[in-house]
């Protein structure tokens, strides 16, 4: 099954919901960044939340999530857009610990709890939307839930999960976000709260082969979900050699001359996808001719 996301309404429009399978997305991130198990779980949860939040946008809108909890993993940075594209990295990819008291990967310890989660949305307007909240858990699902409630004033529930194999490859990853709409009935809230207490962890549901549609049916009941749209999701970076070439030209003739004199070449590195681009002496000479 390829990764994809589904948008839906539940309980006659009282709840807006998203669910996604991100096993391939997180696998690609793990492969590119060579993350260890706990780092993979933290980055994978963040990518999963990020791609669902991107799906809430429209057109050419995009957003950036920055998580800095003060833990050994460092900063997690995720970019996503309304088209299902997501990319991201973590400052220290080689972080892993023994399982926590629940027998799970100790994401809280890796992320830390003394810091912030921020979201910046670029909607094409002059001013960006920016929201900043303190880290309240470090497990990330709870932190994104707190972000929606506090920064966007939308009562929400966020579930994100990643299962990692002993060899650091990704076994399963996915997530859901649902949001309570204005005027929701108290009995609906009670029903959903009770169902949340009994549902299996989201990563387990993905491992068992449940589709995003079936995950939402597990959450709300088979007869309570109205599916609106599905869209593929993928790890996709916008970097290219041409983009880096333009950036080098922007440095000016003097800087490019220094590159040629000191190293005879230049290497550009994209943090988001870990791709590297080599510029030879001849290519740098050509770029220098274009510079001011």
C-alpha positions in Angstrom: 0.0 0.0 0.0 1.4 3.4 -1.0 1.2 6.3 1.4 -1.9 8.5 1.2 -4.1 10.8 3.2 -7.9 10.9 3.5 -10.1 13.9 4.6 -13.5 13.3 6.1 -16.4 14.5 8.2 -17.9 12.5 11.1 -21.1 12.6 13.0 -23.0 14.6 10.4 -20.3 17.3 10.1 -19.7 17.7 13.8 -16.1 16.6 13.4 -13.5 17.3 10.7 -10.9 14.5 10.4 -7.7 13.5 8.6 -5.9 10.2 8.6 -2.7 9.2 6.8 -0.3 6.3 6.2 3.3 7.6 6.1 5.4 4.4 6.2 7.1 5.2 3.0 7.6 8.9 3.8 9.3 8.1 7.1 11.3 5.3 5.5 12.6 7.8 2.9 13.5 10.3 5.7 15.3 7.5 7.7 17.2 6.4 4.6 18.3 9.9 3.7 19.3 11.0 7.2 20.4 7.6 8.6 18.4 8.2 11.8 18.6 5.8 14.6 15.4 4.3 16.2 14.4 7.0 18.6 15.3 9.8 16.3 13.3 8.1 13.5 10.3 7.9 15.8 10.5 11.6 16.7 11.2 12.8 13.1 8.5 10.4 11.7 5.8 11.6 14.1 6.7 15.2 13.2 6.6 14.5 9.4 3.2 12.7 9.9 1.7 15.6 11.8 3.2 18.0 9.3 1.8 16.4 6.2 -1.7 16.3 7.7 -1.4 20.0 8.7 -0.3 20.8 5.2 -3.4 19.1 3.9 -5.4 21.7 5.8 -4.0 24.4 3.5 -5.1 25.4 0.0 -3.4 26.1 -3.3 0.2 27.1 -3.0 0.1 27.6 0.8 2.9 26.0 2.8 4.0 25.7 6.4 7.1 25.1 8.5 7.1 23.3 11.9 10.0 23.8 14.3 10.3 21.7 17.4 13.0 22.6 19.9 12.4 20.8 23.2 16.0 21.1 24.5 16.6 17.4 24.3 19.6 15.6 22.7 17.9 15.2 19.4 18.2 19.0 18.9 15.8 20.8 16.5 13.3 19.0 14.3 12.3 21.0 11.2 9.5 20.0 8.9 8.1 21.7 5.7 4.9 20.7 4.1 2.3 22.0 1.6 -1.2 21.5 0.4 -0.2 19.0 -2.2 0.9 16.2 0.1 4.6 17.0 -0.1 6.6 17.0 3.1 10.3 17.1 4.0 12.2 17.3 7.3 15.3 16.7 9.3 16.6 16.5 12.9 19.8 18.1 14.1 21.2 15.0 15.7 19.9 11.9 13.7 22.0 9.4 15.6 20.1 9.4 18.9 18.6 6.3 20.5 17.8 5.1 24.1 16.6 2.1 25.9 12.8 1.7 25.9 10.8 3.8 28.4 8.7 2.5 31.3 5.9 1.6 28.8 8.3 -0.5 26.6 8.1 2.2 23.9 10.8 4.2 22.2 11.7 7.1 24.5 10.7 10.0 22.2 10.1 12.3 25.2 13.7 11.9 26.4 15.0 12.5 22.9 12.9 15.6 22.2 13.0 17.2 25.6 10.3 19.1 27.5 12.0 22.4 28.0 11.3 24.3 24.8 8.8 25.2 22.1 6.8 24.1 19.1 6.2 26.7 16.4 4.3 26.7 13.2 4.7 29.3 10.5 2.2 29.3 7.6 2.9 31.1 4.3 -0.4 31.7 2.7 1.0 34.1 0.0 0.0 37.2 2.0 2.4 39.9 3.3 2.2 38.7 6.8 2.7 35.0 7.7 0.6 33.3 10.4 2.8 32.2 13.3 2.0 30.2 16.3 4.3 29.3 19.2 3.5 27.1 22.2 5.6 25.4 24.9 6.4 21.7 24.7 4.0 20.0 27.1 4.8 16.4 26.7 7.7 15.7 24.3 5.8 12.7 22.9 4.7 15.1 20.1 1.1 13.9 19.6 0.0 15.7 22.8 2.2 18.7 21.8 0.4 19.1 18.5 -2.9 18.7 20.2 -2.0 21.5 22.6 -0.8 23.7 19.7 -4.2 23.4 18.0 -6.2 24.1 21.2 -4.0 27.1 22.3 -2.7 28.7 19.1 -5.5 28.1 16.7 -8.3 27.8 19.3 -9.6 24.6 17.7 -10.3 21.7 20.1 -8.4 18.8 18.4 -6.9 15.4 19.0 -3.7 14.3 17.3 -2.4 10.8 17.1 0.9 10.0 15.5 3.0 6.9 15.6 6.1 5.1 14.2 7.2 1.5 14.6 10.9 0.9 13.9 12.6 -2.4 13.2 15.7 -3.5 15.1 17.8 -2.6 12.0 16.5 1.0 12.1 14.2 0.5 9.1 10.6 1.7 9.4 7.9 -0.9 10.0 4.9 1.3 10.1 3.9 4.9 10.4 0.8 7.0 10.3 -1.5 9.3 12.2 -4.8 11.1 12.5 -6.1 14.5 13.4 -9.7 15.3 14.2 -11.2 18.6 15.2 -14.4 19.5 16.9 -16.6 21.8 14.9 -18.6 24.7 16.5 -22.0 23.5 17.8 -20.9 19.9 18.4 -23.2 18.0 20.7 -22.0 17.0 24.2 -23.1 13.4 23.6 -20.9 13.2 20.5 -17.9 14.4 22.5 -18.6 11.8 25.1 -18.9 9.1 22.5 -15.6 10.0 20.9 -13.8 10.2 24.2 -14.9 6.7 25.1 -13.8 5.3 21.7 -10.4 7.0 22.1 -9.8 5.1 25.3 -10.2 1.7 23.6 -8.6 2.2 20.2 -5.2 0.6 19.5 -2.1 2.9 19.0 -2.1 4.4 15.6 1.2 2.7 14.6 -0.3 -0.7 15.5 -3.4 0.0 13.3 -1.1 0.8 10.4 1.0 -2.3 11.1 -2.1 -4.4 11.0 -2.8 -3.1 7.5 -5.7 -0.7 8.2 -6.2 1.9 5.5 -6.6 5.6 6.5 -10.3 5.2 5.9 -10.5 2.2 8.2 -8.5 4.1 10.9 -11.2 6.8 10.9 -13.9 4.1 11.0 -12.1 2.6 14.1 -12.2 6.1 15.7 -15.8 7.0 15.0 -17.7 3.9 13.8 -18.2 2.6 10.3 -21.6 4.4 9.8 -20.4 7.8 11.2 -17.8 8.8 8.6 -18.3 10.7 5.3 -15.1 10.6 3.2 -14.4 13.7 1.2 -11.1 13.4 -0.5 -7.9 11.3 -0.8 -4.5 12.5 -1.8 -1.1 10.8 -2.2 1.6 12.0 0.2 5.4 11.8 -0.3 8.8 12.9 1.0 9.7 15.6 -1.5 12.4 18.3 -1.4 12.4 21.4 -3.5 16.2 21.7 -3.6 18.1 21.4 -6.9 21.5 22.2 -8.3 20.1 25.2 -10.1 18.7 26.6 -6.9 22.1 26.3 -5.2 23.7 27.8 -8.3 21.5 30.8 -8.1 22.5 31.2 -4.4 26.2 31.0 -5.3 25.7 33.7 -8.0 24.1 35.9 -5.3 27.2 35.7 -3.2 29.1 37.9 -5.7 32.3 37.5 -7.7 34.6 37.9 -4.6 33.1 35.0 -2.7 33.1 32.8 -5.7 36.7 33.7 -6.4 37.6 32.6 -2.9 36.0 29.2 -3.5 38.0 28.7 -6.7 41.3 29.9 -5.1 40.9 28.0 -1.8 39.3 24.7 -2.8 39.0 24.7 -6.6 35.4 23.5 -6.2 32.3 23.9 -3.9 29.9 21.5 -2.4 26.3 22.5 -1.4 24.4 20.5 1.1 20.6 20.5 1.6 19.7 19.8 5.3 16.2 18.8 4.5 17.0 15.9 2.2 20.7 15.4 2.8 21.4 15.7 -0.9 24.8 17.1 -1.9 25.7 19.1 -5.1 29.3 19.4 -6.3 30.3 22.5 -8.4 33.6 22.1 -10.3 36.1 24.8 -10.9 34.7 25.2 -14.5 31.1 25.6 -13.1 32.2 28.1 -10.5 34.0 30.1 -13.2 30.7 30.2 -15.2 28.8 31.3 -12.1 31.3 34.0 -11.4 30.8 35.4 -14.9 27.1 35.7 -14.0 27.7 37.4 -10.7 27.9 41.1 -9.9 
